[in-house]
């Protein structure tokens, strides 16, 4: 049973953040080269976990498929909250 009286601390792995950043940068560049909207394409991938939204060019689909969608969300959320 969960203890709701205590707050646990969650730490992100900075090495994974750098890897996710590198992959997302590559993937977004490929999406832009294809004249697709990177926000829509990445969102489609995250919501469905279906790599069909990511172009195959330059291995982008293979690269992003190696990252768990939760790790992508963690990375994006980390930087969103950091900006607030």
MDTraj code that builds the backbone (N, CA, C; nanometers):
import mdtraj as md
import numpy as np

residues = "UNK UNK UNK UNK UNK UNK UNK UNK UNK UNK UNK UNK UNK UNK UNK UNK UNK UNK UNK UNK UNK UNK UNK UNK UNK UNK UNK UNK UNK UNK UNK UNK UNK UNK UNK UNK UNK UNK UNK UNK UNK UNK UNK UNK UNK UNK UNK UNK UNK UNK UNK UNK UNK UNK UNK UNK UNK UNK UNK UNK UNK UNK UNK UNK UNK UNK UNK UNK UNK UNK UNK UNK UNK UNK UNK UNK UNK UNK UNK UNK UNK UNK UNK UNK".split()
xyz = np.array([
    [0.0837, -0.1175, 0.0000],
    [0.0000, 0.0000, 0.0000],
    [0.0886, 0.1244, 0.0000],
    [0.0491, 0.2261, -0.0714],
    [0.1276, 0.3486, -0.0836],
    [0.1221, 0.4302, 0.0451],
    [0.2345, 0.4935, 0.0746],
    [0.2432, 0.5822, 0.1906],
    [0.2281, 0.7249, 0.1390],
    [0.1143, 0.7875, 0.1667],
    [0.0870, 0.9217, 0.1162],
    [0.1375, 1.0314, 0.2090],
    [0.2047, 0.9930, 0.3175],
    [0.2591, 1.0910, 0.4109],
    [0.4009, 1.1325, 0.3750],
    [0.4632, 1.0612, 0.2827],
    [0.6030, 1.0848, 0.2479],
    [0.6141, 1.1217, 0.0998],
    [0.7050, 1.2122, 0.0687],
    [0.7335, 1.2486, -0.0697],
    [0.8678, 1.1896, -0.1088],
    [0.8691, 1.1074, -0.2123],
    [0.9936, 1.0521, -0.2632],
    [1.0581, 1.1512, -0.3595],
    [1.1878, 1.1383, -0.3770],
    [1.2640, 1.2226, -0.4693],
    [1.2971, 1.1400, -0.5928],
    [1.2657, 1.1949, -0.7093],
    [1.2955, 1.1293, -0.8362],
    [1.4110, 1.2029, -0.9015],
    [1.5132, 1.1316, -0.9403],
    [1.6287, 1.1933, -1.0061],
    [1.6345, 1.1471, -1.1511],
    [1.6588, 1.2421, -1.2391],
    [1.6740, 1.2081, -1.3803],
    [1.8193, 1.1728, -1.4077],
    [1.8393, 1.0944, -1.5091],
    [1.9729, 1.0517, -1.5489],
    [2.0234, 1.1477, -1.6569],
    [2.1243, 1.2276, -1.6223],
    [2.1734, 1.3293, -1.7165],
    [2.2323, 1.2674, -1.8431],
    [2.2927, 1.1494, -1.8314],
    [2.3476, 1.0845, -1.9506],
    [2.2353, 1.0525, -2.0488],
    [2.1244, 0.9988, -1.9978],
    [2.0114, 0.9675, -2.0849],
    [1.9547, 1.0943, -2.1466],
    [1.9522, 1.2037, -2.0701],
    [1.9002, 1.3292, -2.1239],
    [1.9819, 1.3737, -2.2443],
    [2.1121, 1.3618, -2.2364],
    [2.1968, 1.4024, -2.3491],
    [2.1724, 1.3136, -2.4706],
    [2.1546, 1.1849, -2.4460],
    [2.1285, 1.0920, -2.5563],
    [1.9927, 1.1220, -2.6203],
    [1.8908, 1.1432, -2.5380],
    [1.7575, 1.1754, -2.5891],
    [1.7622, 1.3059, -2.6673],
    [1.8338, 1.4049, -2.6167],
    [1.8470, 1.5332, -2.6868],
    [1.9112, 1.5128, -2.8241],
    [2.0169, 1.4338, -2.8292],
    [2.0874, 1.4097, -2.9552],
    [1.9937, 1.3417, -3.0561],
    [1.9224, 1.2396, -3.0117],
    [1.8326, 1.1669, -3.1011],
    [1.7173, 1.2566, -3.1465],
    [1.6552, 1.3276, -3.0517],
    [1.5438, 1.4156, -3.0884],
    [1.5881, 1.5243, -3.1859],
    [1.7060, 1.5791, -3.1658],
    [1.7584, 1.6810, -3.2577],
    [1.7726, 1.6242, -3.3978],
    [1.8311, 1.5053, -3.4085],
    [1.8462, 1.4404, -3.5394],
    [1.7102, 1.4130, -3.6035],
    [1.6183, 1.3582, -3.5243],
    [1.4868, 1.3220, -3.5754],
    [1.4095, 1.4468, -3.6196],
    [1.4137, 1.5516, -3.5394],
    [1.3433, 1.6759, -3.5741],
    [1.3994, 1.7365, -3.7016],
    [1.5303, 1.7316, -3.7185],
    [1.5910, 1.7831, -3.8415],
    [1.5430, 1.7050, -3.9634],
    [1.5317, 1.5732, -3.9516],
    [1.4820, 1.4912, -4.0622],
    [1.3361, 1.5252, -4.0918],
    [1.2561, 1.5399, -3.9869],
    [1.1149, 1.5739, -4.0056],
    [1.1017, 1.7086, -4.0770],
    [1.1813, 1.8060, -4.0361],
    [1.1770, 1.9378, -4.1004],
    [1.2206, 1.9295, -4.2462],
    [1.3223, 1.8468, -4.2747],
    [1.3685, 1.8303, -4.4123],
    [1.2577, 1.7752, -4.5025],
    [1.1683, 1.6953, -4.4439],
    [1.0570, 1.6392, -4.5193],
    [0.9382, 1.7354, -4.5249],
    [0.9542, 1.8547, -4.4661],
    [0.8499, 1.9574, -4.4599],
    [0.7264, 1.9130, -4.3808],
    [0.7481, 1.8300, -4.2790],
    [0.6417, 1.7925, -4.1869],
    [0.6551, 1.8784, -4.0618],
    [0.5501, 1.8874, -3.9850],
    [0.5526, 1.9612, -3.8586],
    [0.6096, 1.8699, -3.7502],
    [0.7264, 1.9036, -3.6953],
    [0.7886, 1.8148, -3.5957],
    [0.7037, 1.7964, -3.4701],
    [0.6291, 1.8976, -3.4311],
    [0.5448, 1.8850, -3.3117],
    [0.4387, 1.7774, -3.3357],
    [0.3694, 1.7863, -3.4482],
    [0.2648, 1.6882, -3.4791],
    [0.3217, 1.5476, -3.4940],
    [0.4348, 1.5359, -3.5612],
    [0.4916, 1.4036, -3.5861],
    [0.5422, 1.3392, -3.4566],
    [0.6126, 1.4155, -3.3745],
    [0.6628, 1.3621, -3.2466],
    [0.5447, 1.3303, -3.1547],
    [0.4453, 1.4173, -3.1517],
    [0.3272, 1.3928, -3.0683],
    [0.2547, 1.2665, -3.1135],
    [0.2402, 1.2490, -3.2435],
    [0.1777, 1.1271, -3.2947],
    [0.2533, 1.0035, -3.2514],
    [0.3857, 1.0111, -3.2564],
    [0.4682, 0.8977, -3.2139],
    [0.4518, 0.8704, -3.0645],
    [0.4571, 0.9751, -2.9834],
    [0.4464, 0.9566, -2.8386],
    [0.3085, 0.9028, -2.7995],
    [0.2024, 0.9582, -2.8587],
    [0.0668, 0.9175, -2.8207],
    [0.0339, 0.7742, -2.8632],
    [0.0882, 0.7304, -2.9768],
    [0.0529, 0.5984, -3.0293],
    [0.1634, 0.4949, -3.0113],
    [0.2842, 0.5412, -2.9841],
    [0.4028, 0.4549, -2.9784],
    [0.4225, 0.3820, -3.1120],
    [0.3782, 0.4477, -3.2181],
    [0.3891, 0.3920, -3.3517],
    [0.4900, 0.4746, -3.4315],
    [0.6014, 0.4147, -3.4713],
    [0.7067, 0.4900, -3.5403],
    [0.6708, 0.5337, -3.6820],
    [0.5516, 0.4998, -3.7287],
    [0.5108, 0.5386, -3.8641],
    [0.5107, 0.6903, -3.8822],
    [0.5024, 0.7650, -3.7726],
    [0.5009, 0.9115, -3.7788],
    [0.6403, 0.9705, -3.7993],
    [0.7421, 0.8869, -3.7922],
    [0.8803, 0.9332, -3.8054],
    [0.9360, 0.8827, -3.9384],
    [0.9923, 0.9725, -4.0208],
    [1.0495, 0.9297, -4.1488],
    [1.1658, 0.8318, -4.1298],
    [1.1860, 0.7471, -4.2284],
    [1.2979, 0.6519, -4.2248],
    [1.4314, 0.7185, -4.2602],
    [1.4274, 0.8332, -4.3228],
    [1.5476, 0.9009, -4.3707],
    [1.6523, 0.9133, -4.2593],
    [1.7784, 0.8926, -4.2959],
    [1.8924, 0.9047, -4.2047],
    [1.8761, 0.8222, -4.0768],
    [1.7982, 0.7155, -4.0837],
    [1.7809, 0.6267, -3.9697],
    [1.6996, 0.6862, -3.8554],
    [1.6226, 0.7922, -3.8839],
    [1.5486, 0.8615, -3.7780],
    [1.4491, 0.7691, -3.7083],
    [1.3768, 0.6891, -3.7843],
    [1.2774, 0.5997, -3.7244],
    [1.3439, 0.4963, -3.6341],
    [1.4539, 0.4428, -3.6806],
    [1.5270, 0.3432, -3.6005],
    [1.5826, 0.4064, -3.4726],
    [1.6377, 0.5266, -3.4842],
    [1.6948, 0.5956, -3.3672],
    [1.5900, 0.6215, -3.2603],
    [1.4760, 0.6776, -3.3009],
    [1.3753, 0.7135, -3.2008],
    [1.3092, 0.5885, -3.1419],
    [1.3064, 0.4810, -3.2190],
    [1.2461, 0.3571, -3.1690],
    [1.3278, 0.2937, -3.0568],
    [1.4539, 0.3319, -3.0463],
    [1.5406, 0.2781, -2.9409],
    [1.5205, 0.3493, -2.8072],
    [1.4431, 0.4575, -2.8081],
    [1.4182, 0.5335, -2.6857],
    [1.2747, 0.5081, -2.6415],
    [1.2576, 0.4770, -2.5174],
    [1.1248, 0.4585, -2.4604],
    [1.0514, 0.5921, -2.4643],
    [0.9244, 0.5906, -2.4999],
    [0.8487, 0.7161, -2.5078],
    [0.8421, 0.7870, -2.3725],
    [0.8472, 0.7116, -2.2632],
    [0.8505, 0.7748, -2.1311],
    [0.9771, 0.8563, -2.1111],
    [1.0881, 0.8110, -2.1676],
    [1.2133, 0.8868, -2.1584],
    [1.2041, 1.0163, -2.2391],
    [1.1357, 1.0115, -2.3522],
    [1.1160, 1.1328, -2.4320],
    [1.0289, 1.2310, -2.3542],
    [0.9203, 1.1822, -2.2967],
    [0.8328, 1.2687, -2.2168],
    [0.9064, 1.3272, -2.0966],
    [0.9879, 1.2455, -2.0311],
    [1.0659, 1.2938, -1.9167],
    [1.1587, 1.4067, -1.9595],
    [1.2246, 1.3896, -2.0728],
    [1.3163, 1.4918, -2.1241],
    [1.2413, 1.6214, -2.1552],
    [1.1309, 1.6107, -2.2275],
    [1.0543, 1.7296, -2.2659],
    [0.9947, 1.7994, -2.1439],
    [0.9430, 1.7230, -2.0509],
    [0.8841, 1.7793, -1.9305],
    [0.9893, 1.8476, -1.8440],
    [1.1065, 1.7872, -1.8357],
    [1.2162, 1.8447, -1.7572],
    [1.2479, 1.9858, -1.8074],
    [1.2641, 2.0007, -1.9358],
    [1.3021, 2.1310, -1.9896],
    [1.1858, 2.2285, -1.9901],
    [1.0633, 2.1805, -2.0024],
    [0.9476, 2.2680, -1.9930],
    [0.9373, 2.3273, -1.8520],
    [0.9463, 2.2430, -1.7519],
    [0.9358, 2.2891, -1.6132],
    [1.0528, 2.3788, -1.5763],
    [1.1694, 2.3463, -1.6267],
    [1.2896, 2.4259, -1.5980],
    [1.2733, 2.5703, -1.6452],
    [1.1978, 2.5902, -1.7523],
    [1.1773, 2.7243, -1.8085],
    [1.0768, 2.8075, -1.7303],
    [0.9987, 2.7453, -1.6455],
    [0.8950, 2.8172, -1.5707],
    [0.9558, 2.8874, -1.4509],
])
top = md.Topology()
chain = top.add_chain()
for i, resn in enumerate(residues, 1):
    res = top.add_residue(resn, chain, resSeq=i)
    for name in ("N", "CA", "C"):
        top.add_atom(name, md.element.get_by_symbol(name[0]), res)
traj = md.Trajectory(xyz[None], top)
